[in-house]
Amino acid sequence: MEGDKKAGAVAEKKAAAADQSKEVAAGDVSLKELSRRLNDFAKERDWEQHHSPRNLLLAMIAEVGELSELFMWKGEVRKGLADWDEAEKEHLGEELSDVLLYLVRLSDMCGVDLGDAALRKIVKNAVKYPAPSKEQGA
């Protein structure tokens, strides 16, 4: 009986998580929404105590290592990953997500608005690396 209750609770949690993930259509999620969800996720598990900037950075670096393993020994990989099977692509998506989520959480713990910082950086890069004018290419 106790096992049935636990199994039911686990199934309910999984269904709720699936419903939550469907709330925001793929590609429509904002950094602020990711940040809010990560914060809620950490609070629900009492993980905030472990989310110091240093710990988050080290965890993100570990995830970048796992991401790089997917490309190791493959030589040059073509855009679109035409040579990869669906399982490899799914695994890639998981590892990319791990890196992104740690980066978002790290920026929050450091008090950096990642979206604003990224937009400012694009403007800075445009000044530093101006696009060639059409006349130069002719």
C-alpha positions in Angstrom: 0.0 0.0 0.0 2.8 2.4 1.0 4.6 1.6 -2.3 1.5 2.3 -4.3 1.2 5.7 -2.7 4.8 6.6 -3.4 4.5 5.4 -7.0 1.4 7.5 -7.4 3.1 10.5 -6.0 6.1 10.1 -8.3 3.7 9.7 -11.3 1.9 12.9 -10.3 5.2 14.8 -10.0 6.3 13.6 -13.5 3.0 14.6 -15.0 3.2 18.0 -13.4 6.7 18.5 -14.7 5.7 17.5 -18.2 2.7 19.9 -18.0 5.1 22.7 -16.8 7.5 22.1 -19.7 4.6 22.4 -22.2 3.6 25.8 -20.7 6.3 27.5 -22.7 6.6 26.5 -26.4 10.0 25.4 -27.6 12.0 28.5 -28.6 9.7 30.9 -26.7 11.3 30.6 -23.3 13.1 33.7 -22.0 16.2 33.8 -19.8 14.1 35.3 -17.1 11.6 32.3 -17.3 14.5 29.9 -17.1 15.9 31.8 -14.2 12.6 31.7 -12.3 12.2 28.0 -12.9 15.7 27.2 -11.8 15.2 29.2 -8.7 12.0 27.4 -7.9 13.7 24.0 -8.7 16.6 24.8 -6.3 14.3 26.0 -3.5 12.0 23.0 -3.7 15.1 20.8 -3.2 16.9 23.0 -0.7 19.8 23.3 -3.0 20.3 27.0 -2.7 23.0 26.4 0.0 25.1 24.7 -2.6 24.7 27.3 -5.4 27.6 29.5 -4.7 29.1 31.2 -7.8 32.2 29.0 -7.5 30.2 25.7 -7.3 28.0 26.7 -10.2 31.0 27.6 -12.3 32.7 24.3 -11.6 29.6 22.4 -12.3 29.2 24.3 -15.6 32.8 23.5 -16.6 32.1 19.8 -15.9 29.1 20.0 -18.2 31.2 21.7 -20.9 33.6 18.7 -20.6 30.7 16.3 -21.1 29.5 18.4 -24.1 33.0 18.3 -25.6 33.1 14.5 -25.3 30.3 14.2 -27.7 32.5 15.9 -30.4 35.7 14.1 -29.5 37.2 12.0 -32.2 34.5 12.9 -34.7 36.7 15.2 -36.8 35.0 18.2 -38.3 31.2 18.0 -37.8 29.0 19.4 -40.5 26.3 22.0 -39.7 23.0 20.3 -38.9 24.8 17.1 -37.7 23.6 15.1 -40.7 25.9 12.2 -39.7 24.5 12.0 -36.2 21.7 9.7 -35.2 18.7 10.9 -33.2 20.0 9.5 -29.9 23.2 11.4 -30.4 21.3 14.6 -31.2 19.1 14.2 -28.2 22.1 13.7 -26.0 23.7 16.8 -27.4 20.5 18.8 -26.6 20.7 17.5 -23.0 24.4 18.5 -22.6 23.8 21.9 -24.2 20.9 22.4 -21.8 23.0 21.5 -18.8 25.5 24.2 -19.8 22.9 26.8 -20.4 21.0 26.1 -17.2 24.2 26.4 -15.1 25.1 29.6 -16.9 21.7 31.1 -16.2 21.9 30.1 -12.6 25.5 31.4 -12.2 24.5 34.8 -13.7 21.7 35.0 -11.2 23.9 34.2 -8.3 26.3 36.9 -9.4 23.6 39.5 -9.9 24.2 39.7 -13.7 21.2 40.2 -16.0 22.5 37.8 -18.7 20.1 39.0 -21.4 21.1 42.6 -21.0 24.8 41.7 -20.7 24.6 39.7 -23.9 22.9 42.5 -25.8 25.5 45.0 -24.6 28.3 42.6 -25.7 26.9 42.3 -29.2 26.9 46.1 -29.5 30.5 46.2 -28.2 31.5 43.5 -30.7 29.9 45.4 -33.6 32.0 48.4 -32.8 35.2 46.3 -32.3 34.5 44.2 -35.4 32.6 46.3 -37.9 31.0 44.5 -40.9 32.8 45.2 -44.2 31.1 47.7 -46.3 29.6 46.5 -49.6 32.0 48.8 -51.5 35.1 47.1 -50.0 33.9 43.7 -51.4 33.4 45.1 -55.0 
